[in-house]
């Protein structure tokens, strides 16, 4: 993985386990999958996950492997975790720098009607939800550390999109 600073400049190469153990910033991302109605696919992470077990999350969240771009990682993980193929569009990014995760995160969106084929190692459950339902899940928690900031970027970027639907 890429060990990076807060401005996403590469400091060096690091193993995921070391990045997590030492609390070092590294590259990650998530993909918001939405359908024609503007509903967003939300998941509950598997209870066996080492970080954020059984927390609410988006359709796909990922780490960026060494030598891989954010966009390449988004496409790879989207296929592995949900069975979806496509080219997600980048919306923006943010930094999560608090235990248990230290991430420079990029947020992507993909329009897709489903169905999604969720990897049972990654997820316990998933479904398309309205914006109000997603916000209820975020409020009720628990949610991953990146879900809330990613949702803010998504909703700020797509306000005009939803008005046109």
N, C-alpha and C positions, 0 to 999 in steps of 0.2 A: 504494500500500500504506500501511498504518498504521505509522508509526514510533512505538514504544511504550517505556515504561520497564519495569522488572522486575515491577511490579505490574499491568502491562497497561493503564496509563493512556496515552491517545493524546497524543503530543508534537506530531505533525504528519503531513503527507503526504509520502511518499517513493517514488521509483521503485525497483523491485526491484534493478536493477543498482547503484544507488547504495547501497542498504542492504547488499548483499553486498560491494561494493568498500570501503565505510567501516566495515564490521563493526557496523552498527546493528541493535538489536533490532527485530523486526517480527513480525507475527502469522502463524502457520502451524498446521497440524494434520495429523492422520492418521486413517484409518478402518480399524479391524480388522473384516474380514469373516469371520464364522464360520458353519459349517453346523450342522445338527441334532446331529451327533456331537461338536460342540465343536472340530472341526478349524478351523484358521485359514489363510486364504489369504495366502501369502507370495510375494513377487516378487523378481526380480533386476532392478535398474534397468538401463536401456539404457547401453551403453558410450559413447554420445554425450552423455550428460548432463554439464553443466558442473560440477556438484557431486555427489560420491558416485557416479560412473559405475561400473556393474557391482557395486554394493553390494546386500546384502540389504535388503529394505524390506517394509512392509506393503502391503495391496492398493491403498491410495490415500494419498498425502501431498500436501499442498497449501499454497499461500499464500493469504491472505485479501486480496482486492482492496479498494481504498478504497470505503467506503460499504457494504460487505458484512459480514454477521455471520459468525462461525465456522460456524454451522449452515448458512447459505446456501452458503458456500464448500465445506463438506463435501459437500452434495448435488450442487452443480455439478461439482466435480472427480470425484466418484464416477461420475457419468454419463459425463463426458468420458474418464476414464482406464480405466473398466472396463465401461461400458455398463449399470451397475446403477442402478435408480431405487429410492429409499427415503428414509426419514427416520432417519438414524443417531442413536443416543442418546449423549449426552455422558457420559464416565466421569470426566474430570478433566483436569488440565493440569500443565505443568512448564516450566522455562526451560532452554534450551540456549544458553549464552553463551560459546562458544569457537570458534576458527577451525576450519573455514571457514564456520560458520553461527552466527547469533545470532537465536534464535527464542523467542517465547512460544508454546508449543504446546498445543493442546487435542486430547484423544484421544476418538474416537468408536467405537462398535461398531454393526454392522449384521448381523442374522441373514439369511442368504441361502444357498440351495443351489447357486447358479451356474446355468448356466455364466457365466463372466466373459469379456468381449470386450476383451482387453488392447490398449491403444494401443501399437503397435510403436515409436513414437517415445519412449515412456516406459519400456517394459519389454522385457527379453530373454526372460523366462520367468516363470511363476507356477503355483502349485498349492496345493491344500489340504494342510495338514500337521498332525500331532498336536502336542500341547504339547512332547513330548520332541524331536520333529524340529525344531520352531521353536527350542528352546533350543540344540540342536546347531548350527543355522545361526548363531545369535548368537555362540556360542563360537568357531566356526571363522572367522567374519568373511569379508571385511569387511562391516560393516553401517553404515547411516546413523546419524548422531548421535542421532536421535530414536527409533530402533527399540527400543533397550534400555529407556529410561525409559518409553516407551509400553507395552511388553510388561509391565513391572512394574506399571503402573497397571491394565492389562487383567487380569493374573492375580490381583492383589489384589482387584479388584472382582468377579471372576467365580468365585472359589473355590466359593462356595455354589451358583452357577448350575450349575457342572459336576457337583457332587455330586448335583444333582437330575435330571441327564440320563440 
